[in-house]
Amino acid sequence: MRLMILLLSALSLAARPQLPATEFAAHRAKVLLQMEKNSLAVMTGAKPLMRNNDIEYPFRQNSDFFYLSGYDRPDSRLILIKGDQPRFILFVEQAGPHSGIWNTAPYSPEEVKKYFAPDTVYSPDQFEEILKQELRGKSTVYYDFTDHDLGEKISEIVSAPWGRYPKTLHDFTPLVAEARLIKSPAEIAMLQKAVDITNAAHREVMRATRSGLFEYQVNALITFIYRSMNSPRDGFPSIVGSGPNSTILHYEKYDRQLEDGDMMVLDIGAEYGMYSADVTRTIPVSGTFSPEQKDIYEIVLAAQQAGIEKTAPGVGFGEVGRASTRVISAGLKRLGLITDENSRWQTRVWLMHGVSHWLGLDTHDAGSYLAREGHGGRLLEPGMVFTVEPGIYVSADALEKMDKIFGRYISAEELTRFKDAVRPAVEKYKNIGVRIEDDILVTEKGYKNLSGESPRTVKEIENLMKKSSAYLK
């Protein structure tokens, strides 16, 4: 045990995971191709957020800014200029006499050149002056329209009656989102590492779970595995919901004590090199699925597999979700939880979320779900990464909430007939929530399940839960 901790600690001291500067140059090139001639793009990095009083939350860079620059510290800006010789200008904190005393010292000039390779580097206090200079003679400027401070600054500059400033302003966000949607081999490698760490956390939780633990202990174990395997932070707050909490989609309290007879939803994702995994497993606290738990689980598993197997280049994004939902609807009808498997609203009583989302620097990653041309859903292309995550959530009070949720669309008579018909099944399956989620890469020939090494079938989960954990005794 002591040796294992020492080895994991040594691993955590390794150099920070970082893509090379050439990777970020390739990202910028993808965006420059979309920009109009004689144009300029400008972006500000994330600002520190106050947690309470004078304490800040741990800093995490804006994903779009990181995608274009690789720069991961506060008080930063960038300018990207399109032309015969494109230029990348970076504004970052400079070293001073007090650097490294109260706070972490900024990157040295040599490190800035090595990690980020800008054509020119300035300090943040030079930003407005340089921006004004670079905007002269340009036809178009791109910036994030939600960045109101930057928007006011740009408007002030371009509204001047002299200086030949650009008259056309475009939102920069859709261009970056389009570039981010297709992952490079280097990005996929980062995602795979994040997934591998997440899978390790899932396996350890399966070994450790037992009646009497609290959800916060399970969450702490997940965090420990992440950090020990060189993940600096969670990709998103872990969802660890047991018993009735398994039916709450984004449960976040972690305060319930696990009991035999519970199902526990574990929707978790480590971050590695700024890229986030998102893998969900649902396990029985007792280590063995009850017949009722198995009924629900097997339907969700079959639905997920139907969606995964639908994945291939040229397939519409929405077709994956529809393939999963059809299996869910048929299974719900078989269990008596709906009366009409062709009724969309009845299925949404028990599956109220979409089945897939993009994955990358953000857990719900950038990129349009709409077709690039015409109507319909976005067609899948090699290099896209997305989740497939159907679920069924039978909350004990679902029928009592139905009138308020569906009453605007469904008649009172139809709702009453539905509730009367499914009430016995709800009583049988109440407080069982199941979600199964994997991270899927679209390949030239079909797909690769990046998280497929995490136990997923009933037999695999039960077999692993028979083993003991080195941590939670």
MOMO-V613716 format. One record per residue. N is the residue number from 0. RES is the residue in one letter. OMEGA is omega in whole degrees, 0 to 359 (* if undefined). Layout:
n=N res=RES omega=OMEGA
n=N res=RES omega=OMEGA
This chain:
n=0 res=M omega=180
n=1 res=R omega=180
n=2 res=L omega=180
n=3 res=M omega=180
n=4 res=I omega=179
n=5 res=L omega=180
n=6 res=L omega=179
n=7 res=L omega=178
n=8 res=S omega=179
n=9 res=A omega=179
n=10 res=L omega=183
n=11 res=S omega=180
n=12 res=L omega=180
n=13 res=A omega=180
n=14 res=A omega=182
n=15 res=R omega=177
n=16 res=P omega=186
n=17 res=Q omega=173
n=18 res=L omega=180
n=19 res=P omega=180
n=20 res=A omega=180
n=21 res=T omega=178
n=22 res=E omega=180
n=23 res=F omega=174
n=24 res=A omega=177
n=25 res=A omega=176
n=26 res=H omega=180
n=27 res=R omega=180
n=28 res=A omega=179
n=29 res=K omega=180
n=30 res=V omega=180
n=31 res=L omega=179
n=32 res=L omega=182
n=33 res=Q omega=184
n=34 res=M omega=178
n=35 res=E omega=177
n=36 res=K omega=177
n=37 res=N omega=183
n=38 res=S omega=182
n=39 res=L omega=175
n=40 res=A omega=182
n=41 res=V omega=183
n=42 res=M omega=174
n=43 res=T omega=178
n=44 res=G omega=180
n=45 res=A omega=176
n=46 res=K omega=174
n=47 res=P omega=179
n=48 res=L omega=180
n=49 res=M omega=177
n=50 res=R omega=175
n=51 res=N omega=182
n=52 res=N omega=181
n=53 res=D omega=180
n=54 res=I omega=181
n=55 res=E omega=168
n=56 res=Y omega=173
n=57 res=P omega=186
n=58 res=F omega=173
n=59 res=R omega=186
n=60 res=Q omega=170
n=61 res=N omega=187
n=62 res=S omega=179
n=63 res=D omega=180
n=64 res=F omega=178
n=65 res=F omega=181
n=66 res=Y omega=184
n=67 res=L omega=189
n=68 res=S omega=189
n=69 res=G omega=184
n=70 res=Y omega=192
n=71 res=D omega=180
n=72 res=R omega=185
n=73 res=P omega=173
n=74 res=D omega=184
n=75 res=S omega=176
n=76 res=R omega=176
n=77 res=L omega=172
n=78 res=I omega=180
n=79 res=L omega=188
n=80 res=I omega=178
n=81 res=K omega=179
n=82 res=G omega=178
n=83 res=D omega=174
n=84 res=Q omega=182
n=85 res=P omega=181
n=86 res=R omega=178
n=87 res=F omega=181
n=88 res=I omega=183
n=89 res=L omega=177
n=90 res=F omega=184
n=91 res=V omega=180
n=92 res=E omega=179
n=93 res=Q omega=179
n=94 res=A omega=177
n=95 res=G omega=183
n=96 res=P omega=182
n=97 res=H omega=181
n=98 res=S omega=177
n=99 res=G omega=179
n=100 res=I omega=179
n=101 res=W omega=182
n=102 res=N omega=180
n=103 res=T omega=179
n=104 res=A omega=177
n=105 res=P omega=175
n=106 res=Y omega=174
n=107 res=S omega=176
n=108 res=P omega=179
n=109 res=E omega=179
n=110 res=E omega=177
n=111 res=V omega=180
n=112 res=K omega=183
n=113 res=K omega=187
n=114 res=Y omega=192
n=115 res=F omega=174
n=116 res=A omega=175
n=117 res=P omega=174
n=118 res=D omega=179
n=119 res=T omega=178
n=120 res=V omega=175
n=121 res=Y omega=173
n=122 res=S omega=182
n=123 res=P omega=182
n=124 res=D omega=176
n=125 res=Q omega=189
n=126 res=F omega=185
n=127 res=E omega=180
n=128 res=E omega=181
n=129 res=I omega=179
n=130 res=L omega=180
n=131 res=K omega=179
n=132 res=Q omega=185
n=133 res=E omega=180
n=134 res=L omega=182
n=135 res=R omega=177
n=136 res=G omega=179
n=137 res=K omega=179
n=138 res=S omega=187
n=139 res=T omega=173
n=140 res=V omega=177
n=141 res=Y omega=172
n=142 res=Y omega=179
n=143 res=D omega=184
n=144 res=F omega=177
n=145 res=T omega=178
n=146 res=D omega=189
n=147 res=H omega=178
n=148 res=D omega=178
n=149 res=L omega=179
n=150 res=G omega=178
n=151 res=E omega=180
n=152 res=K omega=180
n=153 res=I omega=180
n=154 res=S omega=179
n=155 res=E omega=182
n=156 res=I omega=187
n=157 res=V omega=179
n=158 res=S omega=178
n=159 res=A omega=183
n=160 res=P omega=179
n=161 res=W omega=174
n=162 res=G omega=179
n=163 res=R omega=180
n=164 res=Y omega=182
n=165 res=P omega=178
n=166 res=K omega=182
n=167 res=T omega=179
n=168 res=L omega=180
n=169 res=H omega=174
n=170 res=D omega=183
n=171 res=F omega=188
n=172 res=T omega=181
n=173 res=P omega=180
n=174 res=L omega=180
n=175 res=V omega=179
n=176 res=A omega=179
n=177 res=E omega=179
n=178 res=A omega=183
n=179 res=R omega=188
n=180 res=L omega=179
n=181 res=I omega=184
n=182 res=K omega=175
n=183 res=S omega=175
n=184 res=P omega=180
n=185 res=A omega=178
n=186 res=E omega=179
n=187 res=I omega=178
n=188 res=A omega=176
n=189 res=M omega=178
n=190 res=L omega=180
n=191 res=Q omega=178
n=192 res=K omega=177
n=193 res=A omega=179
n=194 res=V omega=180
n=195 res=D omega=178
n=196 res=I omega=179
n=197 res=T omega=177
n=198 res=N omega=179
n=199 res=A omega=178
n=200 res=A omega=177
n=201 res=H omega=182
n=202 res=R omega=181
n=203 res=E omega=177
n=204 res=V omega=179
n=205 res=M omega=178
n=206 res=R omega=190
n=207 res=A omega=189
n=208 res=T omega=175
n=209 res=R omega=176
n=210 res=S omega=178
n=211 res=G omega=175
n=212 res=L omega=173
n=213 res=F omega=179
n=214 res=E omega=181
n=215 res=Y omega=175
n=216 res=Q omega=176
n=217 res=V omega=179
n=218 res=N omega=179
n=219 res=A omega=178
n=220 res=L omega=178
n=221 res=I omega=180
n=222 res=T omega=180
n=223 res=F omega=180
n=224 res=I omega=178
n=225 res=Y omega=186
n=226 res=R omega=182
n=227 res=S omega=180
n=228 res=M omega=171
n=229 res=N omega=169
n=230 res=S omega=187
n=231 res=P omega=180
n=232 res=R omega=176
n=233 res=D omega=173
n=234 res=G omega=176
n=235 res=F omega=179
n=236 res=P omega=182
n=237 res=S omega=172
n=238 res=I omega=180
n=239 res=V omega=186
n=240 res=G omega=182
n=241 res=S omega=177
n=242 res=G omega=179
n=243 res=P omega=179
n=244 res=N omega=178
n=245 res=S omega=180
n=246 res=T omega=178
n=247 res=I omega=192
n=248 res=L omega=183
n=249 res=H omega=179
n=250 res=Y omega=187
n=251 res=E omega=187
n=252 res=K omega=178
n=253 res=Y omega=188
n=254 res=D omega=182
n=255 res=R omega=176
n=256 res=Q omega=183
n=257 res=L omega=179
n=258 res=E omega=171
n=259 res=D omega=184
n=260 res=G omega=177
n=261 res=D omega=158
n=262 res=M omega=179
n=263 res=M omega=177
n=264 res=V omega=180
n=265 res=L omega=180
n=266 res=D omega=192
n=267 res=I omega=178
n=268 res=G omega=175
n=269 res=A omega=173
n=270 res=E omega=178
n=271 res=Y omega=182
n=272 res=G omega=181
n=273 res=M omega=180
n=274 res=Y omega=189
n=275 res=S omega=168
n=276 res=A omega=176
n=277 res=D omega=186
n=278 res=V omega=180
n=279 res=T omega=170
n=280 res=R omega=177
n=281 res=T omega=187
n=282 res=I omega=176
n=283 res=P omega=182
n=284 res=V omega=181
n=285 res=S omega=184
n=286 res=G omega=180
n=287 res=T omega=179
n=288 res=F omega=170
n=289 res=S omega=178
n=290 res=P omega=180
n=291 res=E omega=178
n=292 res=Q omega=181
n=293 res=K omega=177
n=294 res=D omega=182
n=295 res=I omega=186
n=296 res=Y omega=184
n=297 res=E omega=177
n=298 res=I omega=181
n=299 res=V omega=180
n=300 res=L omega=179
n=301 res=A omega=179
n=302 res=A omega=179
n=303 res=Q omega=181
n=304 res=Q omega=178
n=305 res=A omega=178
n=306 res=G omega=180
n=307 res=I omega=183
n=308 res=E omega=176
n=309 res=K omega=187
n=310 res=T omega=176
n=311 res=A omega=176
n=312 res=P omega=179
n=313 res=G omega=177
n=314 res=V omega=178
n=315 res=G omega=180
n=316 res=F omega=182
n=317 res=G omega=181
n=318 res=E omega=178
n=319 res=V omega=179
n=320 res=G omega=180
n=321 res=R omega=178
n=322 res=A omega=178
n=323 res=S omega=186
n=324 res=T omega=178
n=325 res=R omega=179
n=326 res=V omega=177
n=327 res=I omega=183
n=328 res=S omega=179
n=329 res=A omega=180
n=330 res=G omega=178
n=331 res=L omega=177
n=332 res=K omega=181
n=333 res=R omega=180
n=334 res=L omega=180
n=335 res=G omega=180
n=336 res=L omega=169
n=337 res=I omega=181
n=338 res=T omega=183
n=339 res=D omega=183
n=340 res=E omega=175
n=341 res=N omega=179
n=342 res=S omega=182
n=343 res=R omega=184
n=344 res=W omega=179
n=345 res=Q omega=178
n=346 res=T omega=182
n=347 res=R omega=171
n=348 res=V omega=186
n=349 res=W omega=174
n=350 res=L omega=190
n=351 res=M omega=180
n=352 res=H omega=175
n=353 res=G omega=186
n=354 res=V omega=187
n=355 res=S omega=170
n=356 res=H omega=177
n=357 res=W omega=182
n=358 res=L omega=179
n=359 res=G omega=177
n=360 res=L omega=174
n=361 res=D omega=178
n=362 res=T omega=169
n=363 res=H omega=196
n=364 res=D omega=181
n=365 res=A omega=177
n=366 res=G omega=181
n=367 res=S omega=175
n=368 res=Y omega=183
n=369 res=L omega=179
n=370 res=A omega=179
n=371 res=R omega=177
n=372 res=E omega=178
n=373 res=G omega=185
n=374 res=H omega=178
n=375 res=G omega=184
n=376 res=G omega=179
n=377 res=R omega=177
n=378 res=L omega=181
n=379 res=L omega=179
n=380 res=E omega=176
n=381 res=P omega=182
n=382 res=G omega=174
n=383 res=M omega=176
n=384 res=V omega=181
n=385 res=F omega=180
n=386 res=T omega=167
n=387 res=V omega=191
n=388 res=E omega=174
n=389 res=P omega=178
n=390 res=G omega=172
n=391 res=I omega=185
n=392 res=Y omega=183
n=393 res=V omega=178
n=394 res=S omega=186
n=395 res=A omega=183
n=396 res=D omega=184
n=397 res=A omega=183
n=398 res=L omega=179
n=399 res=E omega=181
n=400 res=K omega=190
n=401 res=M omega=183
n=402 res=D omega=181
n=403 res=K omega=183
n=404 res=I omega=187
n=405 res=F omega=186
n=406 res=G omega=180
n=407 res=R omega=187
n=408 res=Y omega=185
n=409 res=I omega=182
n=410 res=S omega=180
n=411 res=A omega=180
n=412 res=E omega=181
n=413 res=E omega=178
n=414 res=L omega=180
n=415 res=T omega=179
n=416 res=R omega=181
n=417 res=F omega=183
n=418 res=K omega=179
n=419 res=D omega=184
n=420 res=A omega=188
n=421 res=V omega=185
n=422 res=R omega=178
n=423 res=P omega=180
n=424 res=A omega=178
n=425 res=V omega=178
n=426 res=E omega=181
n=427 res=K omega=188
n=428 res=Y omega=186
n=429 res=K omega=180
n=430 res=N omega=173
n=431 res=I omega=174
n=432 res=G omega=181
n=433 res=V omega=169
n=434 res=R omega=177
n=435 res=I omega=187
n=436 res=E omega=175
n=437 res=D omega=182
n=438 res=D omega=192
n=439 res=I omega=175
n=440 res=L omega=174
n=441 res=V omega=180
n=442 res=T omega=180
n=443 res=E omega=185
n=444 res=K omega=182
n=445 res=G omega=183
n=446 res=Y omega=169
n=447 res=K omega=176
n=448 res=N omega=183
n=449 res=L omega=184
n=450 res=S omega=185
n=451 res=G omega=180
n=452 res=E omega=178
n=453 res=S omega=182
n=454 res=P omega=187
n=455 res=R omega=181
n=456 res=T omega=178
n=457 res=V omega=183
n=458 res=K omega=180
n=459 res=E omega=181
n=460 res=I omega=181
n=461 res=E omega=179
n=462 res=N omega=181
n=463 res=L omega=181
n=464 res=M omega=175
n=465 res=K omega=182
n=466 res=K omega=183
n=467 res=S omega=180
n=468 res=S omega=175
n=469 res=A omega=189
n=470 res=Y omega=183
n=471 res=L omega=182
n=472 res=K omega=*
